[in-house]
Amino acid sequence: MTKRARANLMSRTAREINRLLIREKNLGRLLQKVCDTLVENASYKNVWLVILDQSGQVSETAKAGLTDDAETLTAVLKRDPFPLCIQNALLQPRVHTIEEPFSDCAGCFLVDKHKGMSVMSARMERGGNTYGVLAAALPKNLVYDLDEQRIFNEITEDIAFGLRTRILEKEKTAA
């Protein structure tokens, strides 16, 4: 696939995710559809999304392309220290990349799922609040592509905006 075709594909994927953010009212279904869309449309091997509560603890997860069930992912993330991809994404405002997860992430419960792939992750942040992290395993030739990182970051920002909007709406109706 040419660089231009890849950029067009990622832009279409971002638009589809934005439509999901507008239409899907159920948070769990929304998160799952976002992960599914990124695997199906963006050709990522797998994607996982971690939502954090206000204290920084895992409140919800979604994933696509991983054989373990979502409950296992949630349980491990609640019990163990966060994997390197999540830790680093939470520390910086830009996309974090791991070119060689098999060596850099030894001991991570997801490492065997990334053989021959690289990982990109970014925190979902809006209005000074961190809502979680989006991470994806992708071909190594894409992990340092600036257009790929830019669009991945835009998708992460869009998800954060959608989460913030939902939280504000919920607070408004509760008041």
Backbone as JSON Lines, residues from 0, in Angstrom:
{"i":0,"aa":"M","n":[0.85,-1.17,0.0],"ca":[0.0,0.0,0.0],"c":[0.9,1.24,0.0]}
{"i":1,"aa":"T","n":[0.55,2.19,-0.84],"ca":[1.34,3.42,-0.91],"c":[1.11,4.26,0.35]}
{"i":2,"aa":"K","n":[2.02,5.17,0.57],"ca":[1.9,6.06,1.73],"c":[0.61,6.89,1.65]}
{"i":3,"aa":"R","n":[0.28,7.33,0.48],"ca":[-0.94,8.13,0.29],"c":[-2.19,7.29,0.55]}
{"i":4,"aa":"A","n":[-2.2,6.07,0.04],"ca":[-3.34,5.17,0.26],"c":[-3.5,4.87,1.75]}
{"i":5,"aa":"R","n":[-2.38,4.69,2.45],"ca":[-2.42,4.42,3.89],"c":[-2.98,5.64,4.63]}
{"i":6,"aa":"A","n":[-2.54,6.82,4.27],"ca":[-3.03,8.05,4.92],"c":[-4.54,8.2,4.68]}
{"i":7,"aa":"N","n":[-4.99,7.91,3.47],"ca":[-6.43,7.98,3.17],"c":[-7.21,6.96,3.99]}
{"i":8,"aa":"L","n":[-6.68,5.76,4.1],"ca":[-7.33,4.72,4.9],"c":[-7.45,5.15,6.36]}
{"i":9,"aa":"M","n":[-6.38,5.69,6.9],"ca":[-6.4,6.12,8.3],"c":[-7.36,7.31,8.5]}
{"i":10,"aa":"S","n":[-7.42,8.2,7.53],"ca":[-8.35,9.33,7.64],"c":[-9.79,8.84,7.6]}
{"i":11,"aa":"R","n":[-10.09,7.87,6.74],"ca":[-11.45,7.29,6.71],"c":[-11.77,6.59,8.03]}
{"i":12,"aa":"T","n":[-10.77,5.91,8.59],"ca":[-10.95,5.22,9.87],"c":[-11.25,6.24,10.97]}
{"i":13,"aa":"A","n":[-10.53,7.34,10.98],"ca":[-10.77,8.4,11.97],"c":[-12.18,8.95,11.84]}
{"i":14,"aa":"R","n":[-12.64,9.15,10.61],"ca":[-14.01,9.65,10.4],"c":[-15.05,8.64,10.9]}
{"i":15,"aa":"E","n":[-14.8,7.36,10.63],"ca":[-15.73,6.33,11.1],"c":[-15.79,6.3,12.63]}
{"i":16,"aa":"I","n":[-14.65,6.46,13.27],"ca":[-14.63,6.49,14.74],"c":[-15.37,7.72,15.25]}
{"i":17,"aa":"N","n":[-15.22,8.85,14.57],"ca":[-15.96,10.05,14.97],"c":[-17.46,9.83,14.86]}
{"i":18,"aa":"R","n":[-17.9,9.14,13.82],"ca":[-19.34,8.83,13.69],"c":[-19.79,7.93,14.85]}
{"i":19,"aa":"L","n":[-18.96,6.96,15.21],"ca":[-19.29,6.1,16.35],"c":[-19.42,6.91,17.63]}
{"i":20,"aa":"L","n":[-18.52,7.86,17.83],"ca":[-18.54,8.69,19.04],"c":[-19.82,9.49,19.13]}
{"i":21,"aa":"I","n":[-20.38,9.85,18.0],"ca":[-21.63,10.62,17.98],"c":[-22.84,9.72,18.17]}
{"i":22,"aa":"R","n":[-22.84,8.57,17.49],"ca":[-24.03,7.72,17.45],"c":[-24.19,6.76,18.62]}
{"i":23,"aa":"E","n":[-23.11,6.13,19.03],"ca":[-23.2,5.06,20.03],"c":[-23.31,5.64,21.44]}
{"i":24,"aa":"K","n":[-24.4,5.36,22.1],"ca":[-24.64,5.9,23.43],"c":[-24.12,5.0,24.55]}
{"i":25,"aa":"N","n":[-24.04,3.7,24.3],"ca":[-23.56,2.76,25.31],"c":[-22.03,2.76,25.31]}
{"i":26,"aa":"L","n":[-21.42,3.11,26.44],"ca":[-19.96,3.26,26.52],"c":[-19.23,1.96,26.2]}
{"i":27,"aa":"G","n":[-19.67,0.86,26.74],"ca":[-19.01,-0.41,26.49],"c":[-19.02,-0.79,25.01]}
{"i":28,"aa":"R","n":[-20.17,-0.62,24.38],"ca":[-20.27,-0.92,22.94],"c":[-19.42,0.05,22.12]}
{"i":29,"aa":"L","n":[-19.41,1.31,22.54],"ca":[-18.6,2.3,21.84],"c":[-17.12,1.91,21.86]}
{"i":30,"aa":"L","n":[-16.61,1.6,23.04],"ca":[-15.19,1.25,23.16],"c":[-14.87,0.02,22.33]}
{"i":31,"aa":"Q","n":[-15.76,-0.97,22.36],"ca":[-15.52,-2.19,21.58],"c":[-15.55,-1.9,20.08]}
{"i":32,"aa":"K","n":[-16.49,-1.08,19.64],"ca":[-16.58,-0.75,18.22],"c":[-15.36,0.05,17.75]}
{"i":33,"aa":"V","n":[-14.83,0.92,18.62],"ca":[-13.62,1.66,18.27],"c":[-12.47,0.68,18.05]}
{"i":34,"aa":"C","n":[-12.29,-0.26,18.97],"ca":[-11.22,-1.25,18.83],"c":[-11.41,-2.09,17.58]}
{"i":35,"aa":"D","n":[-12.63,-2.56,17.36],"ca":[-12.94,-3.37,16.17],"c":[-12.63,-2.6,14.89]}
{"i":36,"aa":"T","n":[-13.03,-1.35,14.85],"ca":[-12.81,-0.51,13.67],"c":[-11.33,-0.34,13.38]}
{"i":37,"aa":"L","n":[-10.53,-0.13,14.42],"ca":[-9.09,0.05,14.22],"c":[-8.43,-1.23,13.7]}
{"i":38,"aa":"V","n":[-8.88,-2.37,14.17],"ca":[-8.3,-3.62,13.67],"c":[-8.78,-3.89,12.24]}
{"i":39,"aa":"E","n":[-10.06,-3.73,12.0],"ca":[-10.62,-4.04,10.68],"c":[-10.19,-3.04,9.61]}
{"i":40,"aa":"N","n":[-10.27,-1.75,9.91],"ca":[-10.01,-0.73,8.9],"c":[-8.56,-0.28,8.84]}
{"i":41,"aa":"A","n":[-7.91,-0.16,9.98],"ca":[-6.55,0.38,10.0],"c":[-5.48,-0.7,9.87]}
{"i":42,"aa":"S","n":[-5.92,-1.95,9.83],"ca":[-5.0,-3.08,9.66],"c":[-4.03,-3.25,10.82]}
{"i":43,"aa":"Y","n":[-4.44,-2.84,12.02],"ca":[-3.62,-3.12,13.19],"c":[-3.84,-4.58,13.58]}
{"i":44,"aa":"K","n":[-2.8,-5.21,14.09],"ca":[-2.93,-6.62,14.48],"c":[-3.87,-6.75,15.67]}
{"i":45,"aa":"N","n":[-3.67,-5.89,16.66],"ca":[-4.58,-5.84,17.79],"c":[-4.58,-4.45,18.4]}
{"i":46,"aa":"V","n":[-5.65,-4.17,19.12],"ca":[-5.84,-2.86,19.73],"c":[-6.42,-3.09,21.11]}
{"i":47,"aa":"W","n":[-5.99,-2.3,22.08],"ca":[-6.62,-2.35,23.39],"c":[-6.74,-0.93,23.91]}
{"i":48,"aa":"L","n":[-7.81,-0.73,24.64],"ca":[-8.16,0.58,25.14],"c":[-8.44,0.42,26.63]}
{"i":49,"aa":"V","n":[-7.83,1.27,27.43],"ca":[-7.96,1.2,28.88],"c":[-8.55,2.51,29.37]}
{"i":50,"aa":"I","n":[-9.67,2.44,30.06],"ca":[-10.3,3.61,30.65],"c":[-9.95,3.64,32.13]}
{"i":51,"aa":"L","n":[-9.53,4.81,32.59],"ca":[-9.15,4.99,33.99],"c":[-10.18,5.85,34.7]}
{"i":52,"aa":"D","n":[-10.38,5.55,35.99],"ca":[-11.27,6.4,36.78],"c":[-10.47,7.62,37.27]}
{"i":53,"aa":"Q","n":[-11.1,8.45,38.07],"ca":[-10.44,9.68,38.52],"c":[-9.23,9.42,39.41]}
{"i":54,"aa":"S","n":[-9.16,8.24,40.02],"ca":[-8.0,7.92,40.86],"c":[-6.89,7.23,40.08]}
{"i":55,"aa":"G","n":[-7.08,7.05,38.76],"ca":[-6.06,6.43,37.93],"c":[-6.13,4.92,37.89]}
{"i":56,"aa":"Q","n":[-7.22,4.36,38.41],"ca":[-7.4,2.91,38.4],"c":[-8.21,2.49,37.17]}
{"i":57,"aa":"V","n":[-8.0,1.27,36.71],"ca":[-8.71,0.75,35.55],"c":[-10.19,0.61,35.89]}
{"i":58,"aa":"S","n":[-11.03,1.22,35.06],"ca":[-12.47,1.06,35.27],"c":[-13.09,0.22,34.16]}
{"i":59,"aa":"E","n":[-12.49,0.26,32.97],"ca":[-13.06,-0.49,31.85],"c":[-11.98,-0.7,30.8]}
{"i":60,"aa":"T","n":[-12.11,-1.79,30.06],"ca":[-11.2,-2.07,28.95],"c":[-12.0,-2.57,27.75]}
{"i":61,"aa":"A","n":[-11.39,-2.46,26.6],"ca":[-11.93,-3.05,25.38],"c":[-10.73,-3.47,24.56]}
{"i":62,"aa":"K","n":[-10.93,-4.44,23.68],"ca":[-9.82,-4.9,22.85],"c":[-10.38,-5.57,21.61]}
{"i":63,"aa":"A","n":[-9.52,-5.66,20.6],"ca":[-9.83,-6.39,19.38],"c":[-8.54,-7.01,18.87]}
{"i":64,"aa":"G","n":[-8.66,-8.2,18.32],"ca":[-7.5,-8.88,17.78],"c":[-6.72,-9.69,18.8]}
{"i":65,"aa":"L","n":[-7.16,-9.69,20.03],"ca":[-6.52,-10.48,21.1],"c":[-7.43,-11.65,21.42]}
{"i":66,"aa":"T","n":[-6.85,-12.81,21.66],"ca":[-7.67,-13.99,21.91],"c":[-8.17,-14.07,23.34]}
{"i":67,"aa":"D","n":[-7.49,-13.44,24.28],"ca":[-7.96,-13.45,25.67],"c":[-9.2,-12.59,25.79]}
{"i":68,"aa":"D","n":[-10.08,-12.95,26.69],"ca":[-11.29,-12.16,26.84],"c":[-11.0,-10.84,27.56]}
{"i":69,"aa":"A","n":[-11.9,-9.89,27.4],"ca":[-11.72,-8.56,27.99],"c":[-11.64,-8.62,29.5]}
{"i":70,"aa":"E","n":[-12.34,-9.57,30.12],"ca":[-12.29,-9.69,31.57],"c":[-10.87,-10.01,32.03]}
{"i":71,"aa":"T","n":[-10.16,-10.85,31.29],"ca":[-8.78,-11.17,31.64],"c":[-7.91,-9.92,31.55]}
{"i":72,"aa":"L","n":[-8.07,-9.15,30.49],"ca":[-7.31,-7.92,30.33],"c":[-7.58,-6.97,31.49]}
{"i":73,"aa":"T","n":[-8.82,-6.78,31.84],"ca":[-9.18,-5.9,32.95],"c":[-8.6,-6.41,34.26]}
{"i":74,"aa":"A","n":[-8.73,-7.7,34.51],"ca":[-8.24,-8.28,35.77],"c":[-6.74,-8.13,35.9]}
{"i":75,"aa":"V","n":[-6.0,-8.39,34.84],"ca":[-4.54,-8.28,34.89],"c":[-4.13,-6.83,35.11]}
{"i":76,"aa":"L","n":[-4.78,-5.9,34.41],"ca":[-4.42,-4.49,34.56],"c":[-4.77,-3.95,35.94]}
{"i":77,"aa":"K","n":[-5.79,-4.49,36.57],"ca":[-6.14,-4.06,37.92],"c":[-5.19,-4.65,38.96]}
{"i":78,"aa":"R","n":[-4.63,-5.81,38.66],"ca":[-3.79,-6.52,39.63],"c":[-2.32,-6.17,39.5]}
{"i":79,"aa":"D","n":[-1.81,-6.13,38.29],"ca":[-0.38,-5.97,38.05],"c":[-0.05,-4.52,37.7]}
{"i":80,"aa":"P","n":[1.25,-4.18,37.76],"ca":[1.64,-2.85,37.27],"c":[1.29,-2.74,35.78]}
{"i":81,"aa":"F","n":[1.02,-1.53,35.35],"ca":[0.69,-1.33,33.94],"c":[1.86,-1.74,33.06]}
{"i":82,"aa":"P","n":[1.57,-2.28,31.87],"ca":[2.63,-2.57,30.91],"c":[3.34,-1.28,30.5]}
{"i":83,"aa":"L","n":[4.55,-1.42,29.98],"ca":[5.38,-0.29,29.58],"c":[4.65,0.65,28.6]}
{"i":84,"aa":"C","n":[3.89,0.09,27.67],"ca":[3.2,0.93,26.69],"c":[2.2,1.87,27.37]}
{"i":85,"aa":"I","n":[1.54,1.4,28.4],"ca":[0.58,2.23,29.12],"c":[1.31,3.21,30.04]}
{"i":86,"aa":"Q","n":[2.31,2.73,30.75],"ca":[3.08,3.61,31.64],"c":[3.65,4.8,30.87]}
{"i":87,"aa":"N","n":[4.3,4.52,29.75],"ca":[4.94,5.59,28.98],"c":[3.92,6.52,28.34]}
{"i":88,"aa":"A","n":[2.8,5.99,27.89],"ca":[1.77,6.84,27.31],"c":[1.21,7.8,28.35]}
{"i":89,"aa":"L","n":[1.08,7.34,29.58],"ca":[0.54,8.2,30.64],"c":[1.53,9.31,31.03]}
{"i":90,"aa":"L","n":[2.8,9.11,30.74],"ca":[3.83,10.08,31.12],"c":[4.07,11.17,30.09]}
{"i":91,"aa":"Q","n":[3.61,10.98,28.87],"ca":[3.94,11.97,27.83],"c":[2.72,12.31,26.99]}
{"i":92,"aa":"P","n":[2.68,13.54,26.48],"ca":[1.51,14.0,25.73],"c":[1.51,13.61,24.25]}
{"i":93,"aa":"R","n":[2.41,12.77,23.84],"ca":[2.47,12.4,22.42],"c":[2.43,10.89,22.29]}
{"i":94,"aa":"V","n":[2.41,10.43,21.07],"ca":[2.4,8.99,20.8],"c":[3.72,8.38,21.27]}
{"i":95,"aa":"H","n":[3.6,7.27,21.96],"ca":[4.77,6.52,22.43],"c":[4.91,5.29,21.54]}
{"i":96,"aa":"T","n":[6.14,4.98,21.16],"ca":[6.37,3.82,20.3],"c":[7.32,2.82,20.98]}
{"i":97,"aa":"I","n":[7.06,1.56,20.72],"ca":[7.96,0.48,21.15],"c":[8.22,-0.35,19.9]}
{"i":98,"aa":"E","n":[9.43,-0.22,19.38],"ca":[9.75,-0.91,18.13],"c":[9.86,-2.42,18.32]}
{"i":99,"aa":"E","n":[10.45,-2.84,19.42],"ca":[10.68,-4.27,19.67],"c":[10.03,-4.71,20.98]}
{"i":100,"aa":"P","n":[8.72,-4.87,21.01],"ca":[8.08,-5.25,22.27],"c":[8.54,-6.6,22.8]}
{"i":101,"aa":"F","n":[8.95,-7.49,21.92],"ca":[9.36,-8.82,22.38],"c":[10.59,-8.72,23.29]}
{"i":102,"aa":"S","n":[11.48,-7.75,23.04],"ca":[12.64,-7.58,23.91],"c":[12.44,-6.47,24.93]}
{"i":103,"aa":"D","n":[11.78,-5.38,24.52],"ca":[11.6,-4.23,25.42],"c":[10.55,-4.47,26.51]}
{"i":104,"aa":"C","n":[9.63,-5.36,26.26],"ca":[8.51,-5.57,27.18],"c":[8.5,-6.97,27.78]}
{"i":105,"aa":"A","n":[9.67,-7.52,27.99],"ca":[9.76,-8.87,28.57],"c":[8.95,-8.91,29.87]}
{"i":106,"aa":"G","n":[8.17,-9.93,30.02],"ca":[7.36,-10.07,31.24],"c":[5.94,-9.55,31.09]}
{"i":107,"aa":"C","n":[5.67,-8.77,30.05],"ca":[4.31,-8.27,29.84],"c":[3.43,-9.42,29.38]}
{"i":108,"aa":"F","n":[2.22,-9.47,29.89],"ca":[1.29,-10.54,29.53],"c":[0.85,-10.46,28.07]}
{"i":109,"aa":"L","n":[1.1,-9.35,27.4],"ca":[0.7,-9.19,26.0],"c":[1.85,-9.42,25.02]}
{"i":110,"aa":"V","n":[3.07,-9.59,25.53],"ca":[4.23,-9.61,24.64],"c":[4.17,-10.69,23.57]}
{"i":111,"aa":"D","n":[3.65,-11.84,23.89],"ca":[3.59,-12.91,22.89],"c":[2.59,-12.6,21.77]}
{"i":112,"aa":"K","n":[1.72,-11.63,21.98],"ca":[0.74,-11.24,20.97],"c":[1.34,-10.29,19.93]}
{"i":113,"aa":"H","n":[2.57,-9.82,20.18],"ca":[3.18,-8.78,19.35],"c":[4.42,-9.25,18.59]}
{"i":114,"aa":"K","n":[4.62,-10.53,18.5],"ca":[5.8,-11.04,17.82],"c":[5.85,-10.51,16.38]}
{"i":115,"aa":"G","n":[6.98,-9.9,16.03],"ca":[7.14,-9.36,14.69],"c":[6.45,-8.03,14.47]}
{"i":116,"aa":"M","n":[5.86,-7.46,15.51],"ca":[5.13,-6.2,15.39],"c":[5.78,-5.14,16.29]}
{"i":117,"aa":"S","n":[5.34,-3.92,16.13],"ca":[5.71,-2.83,17.03],"c":[4.43,-2.36,17.71]}
{"i":118,"aa":"V","n":[4.58,-1.51,18.73],"ca":[3.42,-1.02,19.47],"c":[3.45,0.5,19.53]}
{"i":119,"aa":"M","n":[2.29,1.08,19.36],"ca":[2.11,2.51,19.47],"c":[1.03,2.75,20.52]}
{"i":120,"aa":"S","n":[1.24,3.7,21.41],"ca":[0.23,4.0,22.43],"c":[0.18,5.51,22.67]}
{"i":121,"aa":"A","n":[-0.98,5.97,23.13],"ca":[-1.15,7.39,23.44],"c":[-2.22,7.53,24.51]}
{"i":122,"aa":"R","n":[-2.03,8.52,25.36],"ca":[-3.04,8.74,26.4],"c":[-4.2,9.54,25.83]}
{"i":123,"aa":"M","n":[-5.36,9.24,26.38],"ca":[-6.57,9.95,26.01],"c":[-6.76,11.05,27.05]}
{"i":124,"aa":"E","n":[-6.52,12.27,26.61],"ca":[-6.53,13.4,27.54],"c":[-7.31,14.56,26.92]}
{"i":125,"aa":"R","n":[-8.06,15.21,27.78],"ca":[-8.83,16.37,27.32],"c":[-9.13,17.25,28.52]}
{"i":126,"aa":"G","n":[-8.95,18.54,28.36],"ca":[-9.27,19.49,29.42],"c":[-8.5,19.23,30.71]}
{"i":127,"aa":"G","n":[-7.27,18.74,30.59],"ca":[-6.46,18.46,31.77],"c":[-6.79,17.15,32.46]}
{"i":128,"aa":"N","n":[-7.74,16.4,31.92],"ca":[-8.1,15.1,32.51],"c":[-7.61,13.97,31.62]}
{"i":129,"aa":"T","n":[-7.05,12.95,32.25],"ca":[-6.63,11.76,31.52],"c":[-7.71,10.7,31.68]}
{"i":130,"aa":"Y","n":[-8.2,10.2,30.55],"ca":[-9.28,9.23,30.55],"c":[-8.8,7.79,30.33]}
{"i":131,"aa":"G","n":[-7.55,7.65,29.88],"ca":[-7.02,6.32,29.66],"c":[-5.98,6.3,28.57]}
{"i":132,"aa":"V","n":[-5.8,5.11,27.98],"ca":[-4.77,4.91,26.96],"c":[-5.33,4.05,25.83]}
{"i":133,"aa":"L","n":[-4.95,4.39,24.63],"ca":[-5.23,3.58,23.45],"c":[-3.9,3.04,22.96]}
{"i":134,"aa":"A","n":[-3.84,1.74,22.68],"ca":[-2.6,1.13,22.2],"c":[-2.92,0.18,21.05]}
{"i":135,"aa":"A","n":[-1.95,0.02,20.15],"ca":[-2.14,-0.84,18.99],"c":[-0.83,-1.5,18.6]}
{"i":136,"aa":"A","n":[-0.93,-2.75,18.17],"ca":[0.21,-3.45,17.57],"c":[0.09,-3.28,16.07]}
{"i":137,"aa":"L","n":[1.17,-2.88,15.44],"ca":[1.15,-2.6,14.02],"c":[2.46,-3.02,13.38]}
{"i":138,"aa":"P","n":[2.5,-3.13,12.05],"ca":[3.74,-3.5,11.39],"c":[4.86,-2.53,11.7]}
{"i":139,"aa":"K","n":[6.06,-3.06,11.84],"ca":[7.21,-2.24,12.22],"c":[7.47,-1.08,11.27]}
{"i":140,"aa":"N","n":[7.16,-1.25,10.0],"ca":[7.43,-0.17,9.04],"c":[6.51,1.03,9.25]}
{"i":141,"aa":"L","n":[5.46,0.89,10.07],"ca":[4.53,2.0,10.29],"c":[4.76,2.74,11.61]}
{"i":142,"aa":"V","n":[5.46,2.13,12.54],"ca":[5.51,2.69,13.89],"c":[6.17,4.07,13.97]}
{"i":143,"aa":"Y","n":[7.12,4.36,13.08],"ca":[7.77,5.67,13.11],"c":[7.26,6.6,12.01]}
{"i":144,"aa":"D","n":[6.25,6.17,11.28],"ca":[5.68,7.01,10.24],"c":[4.93,8.17,10.9]}
{"i":145,"aa":"L","n":[5.34,9.39,10.6],"ca":[4.77,10.56,11.27],"c":[3.29,10.76,10.96]}
{"i":146,"aa":"D","n":[2.87,10.44,9.73],"ca":[1.45,10.54,9.41],"c":[0.63,9.53,10.22]}
{"i":147,"aa":"E","n":[1.15,8.32,10.33],"ca":[0.48,7.28,11.12],"c":[0.34,7.73,12.57]}
{"i":148,"aa":"Q","n":[1.42,8.26,13.13],"ca":[1.39,8.73,14.51],"c":[0.42,9.9,14.68]}
{"i":149,"aa":"R","n":[0.43,10.81,13.71],"ca":[-0.45,11.98,13.79],"c":[-1.93,11.55,13.81]}
{"i":150,"aa":"I","n":[-2.29,10.67,12.91],"ca":[-3.69,10.24,12.84],"c":[-4.06,9.4,14.06]}
{"i":151,"aa":"F","n":[-3.14,8.55,14.51],"ca":[-3.39,7.77,15.73],"c":[-3.62,8.73,16.91]}
{"i":152,"aa":"N","n":[-2.81,9.77,17.0],"ca":[-2.97,10.75,18.06],"c":[-4.31,11.49,17.93]}
{"i":153,"aa":"E","n":[-4.7,11.84,16.71],"ca":[-5.99,12.5,16.5],"c":[-7.15,11.6,16.94]}
{"i":154,"aa":"I","n":[-7.05,10.32,16.61],"ca":[-8.09,9.38,17.03],"c":[-8.16,9.32,18.55]}
{"i":155,"aa":"T","n":[-7.0,9.29,19.19],"ca":[-6.94,9.26,20.66],"c":[-7.57,10.52,21.24]}
{"i":156,"aa":"E","n":[-7.27,11.67,20.66],"ca":[-7.86,12.93,21.12],"c":[-9.37,12.94,20.91]}
{"i":157,"aa":"D","n":[-9.82,12.41,19.79],"ca":[-11.26,12.35,19.52],"c":[-11.98,11.47,20.54]}
{"i":158,"aa":"I","n":[-11.39,10.35,20.86],"ca":[-11.99,9.46,21.87],"c":[-12.05,10.19,23.21]}
{"i":159,"aa":"A","n":[-10.97,10.87,23.59],"ca":[-10.95,11.62,24.85],"c":[-12.05,12.69,24.85]}
{"i":160,"aa":"F","n":[-12.2,13.38,23.73],"ca":[-13.25,14.39,23.62],"c":[-14.63,13.75,23.81]}
{"i":161,"aa":"G","n":[-14.84,12.59,23.17],"ca":[-16.11,11.89,23.31],"c":[-16.37,11.44,24.74]}
{"i":162,"aa":"L","n":[-15.32,10.96,25.42],"ca":[-15.46,10.54,26.82],"c":[-15.76,11.74,27.72]}
{"i":163,"aa":"R","n":[-15.07,12.85,27.5],"ca":[-15.3,14.05,28.29],"c":[-16.73,14.56,28.1]}
{"i":164,"aa":"T","n":[-17.18,14.56,26.87],"ca":[-18.54,15.0,26.57],"c":[-19.56,14.14,27.3]}
{"i":165,"aa":"R","n":[-19.36,12.82,27.29],"ca":[-20.28,11.91,27.99],"c":[-20.29,12.18,29.5]}
{"i":166,"aa":"I","n":[-19.13,12.39,30.05],"ca":[-19.03,12.65,31.49],"c":[-19.73,13.96,31.84]}
{"i":167,"aa":"L","n":[-19.49,15.0,31.05],"ca":[-20.14,16.3,31.3],"c":[-21.65,16.2,31.16]}
{"i":168,"aa":"E","n":[-22.12,15.45,30.17],"ca":[-23.57,15.26,30.0],"c":[-24.17,14.51,31.19]}
{"i":169,"aa":"K","n":[-23.44,13.51,31.65],"ca":[-23.9,12.72,32.8],"c":[-23.99,13.59,34.06]}
{"i":170,"aa":"E","n":[-22.97,14.44,34.28],"ca":[-22.97,15.33,35.43],"c":[-24.11,16.35,35.33]}
{"i":171,"aa":"K","n":[-24.36,16.82,34.11],"ca":[-25.42,17.81,33.9],"c":[-26.79,17.22,34.2]}
{"i":172,"aa":"T","n":[-27.04,16.0,33.78],"ca":[-28.34,15.37,34.03],"c":[-28.5,14.96,35.49]}
{"i":173,"aa":"A","n":[-27.38,14.72,36.18],"ca":[-27.43,14.33,37.6],"c":[-27.71,15.55,38.49]}
{"i":174,"aa":"A","n":[-27.36,16.74,37.99],"ca":[-27.53,17.96,38.81],"c":[-28.94,18.48,38.81]}
